[in-house]
Amino acid sequence: MGNRRLIQVYTGDGKGKTTAAIGLAVRAAGRGLKTFFAQFMKCGEYGEHLAIHRWMKDSIVFEQFGVARFHFSDEPVSEEERESAAHGLRAVKDALIRGLFDIIVLDEINVALHFGIVPPEPVLEIMDIKPLPSELILTGRRAPAEVLQRAHLITEMWERRHYYNDGISARPGIEI
């Protein structure tokens, strides 16, 4: 990989932000690069965990920093959510400082910022580390302006139609 490490943001209301980050991690693994995939707001086993553990566990490391329930906007933020997310931010910063990974993904960090589970300062501090030792990928809906201002690439997923609106739930191998 070139000397310059960049910041990418995948945001918007459409499906595919995490999937795009996973695709980048798989591509990087094919080139011998290592990825730390920090999942905020998520807890549980997803299809990508099973596949990567089976075939790429030496190249892609997953850690989750969510709680056992999904956070909805009208709920107060629990101390457990804050502590788990703070632990995740410490793990990301440590991974950056130690330089063990070529790519670090902060999956759903924008949602954690939006709900106030994570304060903006530690995320912005991570983004401002210079020189950036790892490519940073930040995913999730509603990326705040401060995150977008620091990004070198912004991809916005649009939802034009979604089968969830027709009552179709998340399916193993497709969404989970």
C-alpha positions as CSV (number, residue, x, y, z in Angstrom):
1,M,0.0,0.0,0.0
2,G,1.2,3.5,-0.7
3,N,2.6,5.7,2.1
4,R,-0.5,7.9,2.3
5,R,-3.3,6.5,4.4
6,L,-6.8,8.0,3.9
7,I,-10.1,8.3,5.6
8,Q,-13.2,6.9,4.0
9,V,-16.8,7.3,5.1
10,Y,-19.7,5.1,4.0
11,T,-23.0,6.8,5.0
12,G,-26.6,7.3,4.0
13,D,-29.9,5.5,4.5
14,G,-29.4,2.8,1.9
15,K,-28.2,-0.8,2.5
16,G,-24.6,-1.7,1.9
17,K,-22.3,0.4,4.1
18,T,-21.0,-2.5,6.3
19,T,-21.0,-4.8,3.2
20,A,-18.8,-2.3,1.4
21,A,-16.3,-2.1,4.3
22,I,-16.2,-5.9,4.5
23,G,-15.6,-6.1,0.7
24,L,-12.6,-3.7,1.1
25,A,-11.3,-5.8,4.0
26,V,-11.5,-9.0,1.9
27,R,-9.8,-7.2,-1.1
28,A,-7.0,-6.0,1.3
29,A,-6.6,-9.6,2.7
30,G,-6.0,-10.7,-0.9
31,R,-3.0,-8.4,-1.0
32,G,-1.7,-9.5,2.4
33,L,-3.0,-6.5,4.4
34,K,-4.5,-6.8,7.8
35,T,-7.8,-5.3,8.9
36,F,-9.2,-4.5,12.4
37,F,-13.0,-4.4,12.1
38,A,-14.5,-2.7,15.2
39,Q,-18.3,-3.1,15.2
40,F,-20.1,-0.5,17.2
41,M,-23.9,-0.9,17.9
42,K,-23.7,-4.6,17.0
43,C,-23.7,-7.7,19.1
44,G,-24.1,-11.2,17.9
45,E,-22.9,-13.5,15.1
46,Y,-23.3,-12.4,11.5
47,G,-22.5,-14.3,8.3
48,E,-19.4,-12.3,7.7
49,H,-18.0,-13.4,11.1
50,L,-18.5,-17.0,10.2
51,A,-16.9,-16.7,6.7
52,I,-13.9,-14.6,7.9
53,H,-13.3,-16.8,10.9
54,R,-13.3,-19.8,8.5
55,W,-11.1,-18.4,5.7
56,M,-9.4,-15.2,6.7
57,K,-9.0,-15.0,10.5
58,D,-5.3,-14.2,10.2
59,S,-6.1,-11.2,8.0
60,I,-9.3,-9.7,9.4
61,V,-10.0,-9.3,13.1
62,F,-13.5,-8.6,14.3
63,E,-14.4,-7.2,17.6
64,Q,-17.9,-6.0,18.7
65,F,-18.6,-3.1,21.0
66,G,-22.3,-3.1,21.1
67,V,-24.9,-4.4,23.6
68,A,-27.4,-7.2,23.3
69,R,-30.2,-4.9,22.3
70,F,-30.6,-2.4,19.4
71,H,-30.7,1.3,20.4
72,F,-33.7,3.3,19.2
73,S,-33.6,7.1,19.0
74,D,-36.3,7.7,21.7
75,E,-34.5,5.7,24.3
76,P,-32.0,7.1,26.8
77,V,-28.4,5.9,26.3
78,S,-27.5,3.3,28.9
79,E,-24.2,3.3,30.8
80,E,-23.5,-0.2,29.4
81,E,-23.8,1.2,25.8
82,R,-21.4,4.1,26.7
83,E,-18.9,1.8,28.4
84,S,-18.9,-0.7,25.5
85,A,-18.4,2.0,22.9
86,A,-15.7,3.7,25.0
87,H,-13.9,0.4,25.2
88,G,-14.2,0.1,21.4
89,L,-12.7,3.5,20.9
90,R,-9.8,2.7,23.2
91,A,-9.2,-0.6,21.2
92,V,-9.2,1.4,17.9
93,K,-6.8,4.0,19.2
94,D,-4.5,1.3,20.6
95,A,-4.6,-0.6,17.2
96,L,-3.7,2.7,15.4
97,I,-0.9,3.5,17.8
98,R,0.6,0.0,17.7
99,G,0.4,-0.1,13.9
100,L,-0.6,-3.7,13.7
101,F,-3.3,-3.1,11.0
102,D,-3.3,-1.6,7.6
103,I,-7.0,-0.8,7.7
104,I,-9.2,0.0,10.7
105,V,-13.0,-0.1,10.2
106,L,-15.2,1.7,12.7
107,D,-18.5,0.1,11.7
108,E,-21.7,1.9,12.6
109,I,-19.7,4.6,14.5
110,N,-21.7,7.3,12.8
111,V,-24.9,5.9,14.3
112,A,-23.3,5.7,17.7
113,L,-22.3,9.4,17.3
114,H,-25.8,10.3,16.2
115,F,-27.5,8.7,19.2
116,G,-24.9,10.2,21.6
117,I,-23.6,6.8,22.7
118,V,-20.1,8.1,21.7
119,P,-19.1,11.7,22.1
120,P,-17.5,13.3,18.9
121,E,-14.2,14.2,20.5
122,P,-12.5,10.8,20.7
123,V,-13.6,9.9,17.2
124,L,-12.3,13.1,15.8
125,E,-9.1,12.7,17.7
126,I,-8.6,9.3,16.1
127,M,-9.2,10.8,12.7
128,D,-6.7,13.6,13.4
129,I,-3.8,11.3,14.2
130,K,-0.9,12.4,11.9
131,P,0.6,10.7,10.0
132,L,-2.3,8.3,9.9
133,P,-0.7,4.8,10.2
134,S,-3.8,2.9,8.9
135,E,-6.5,3.5,6.4
136,L,-9.7,4.4,8.4
137,I,-13.2,3.5,7.3
138,L,-16.1,4.9,9.2
139,T,-19.6,3.5,8.4
140,G,-23.1,4.3,9.4
141,R,-26.1,6.5,8.7
142,R,-26.1,10.2,9.6
143,A,-22.4,10.9,9.5
144,P,-21.9,14.2,11.3
145,A,-20.4,17.2,9.5
146,E,-17.1,17.1,11.5
147,V,-16.5,13.5,10.3
148,L,-17.4,14.4,6.7
149,Q,-15.0,17.4,6.8
150,R,-12.1,15.1,7.6
151,A,-12.8,12.4,5.1
152,H,-10.9,11.9,1.8
153,L,-13.7,9.8,0.3
154,I,-17.4,9.9,1.1
155,T,-19.8,7.3,-0.3
156,E,-23.5,7.8,0.3
157,M,-25.8,4.9,0.0
158,W,-29.4,5.9,-1.0
159,E,-32.5,4.0,-0.3
160,R,-34.8,4.1,-3.3
161,R,-36.8,1.0,-2.3
162,H,-36.3,-1.4,0.5
163,Y,-38.1,-4.7,1.1
164,Y,-38.1,-4.1,4.9
165,N,-41.0,-1.7,4.1
166,D,-42.9,-4.7,2.7
167,G,-42.4,-6.7,6.0
168,I,-39.4,-8.8,4.8
169,S,-37.1,-9.3,7.8
170,A,-33.3,-9.6,7.8
171,R,-32.3,-12.9,6.1
172,P,-29.3,-15.1,7.1
173,G,-26.6,-14.8,4.4
174,I,-28.1,-11.6,2.9
175,E,-28.4,-9.1,5.8
176,I,-27.1,-11.1,8.8
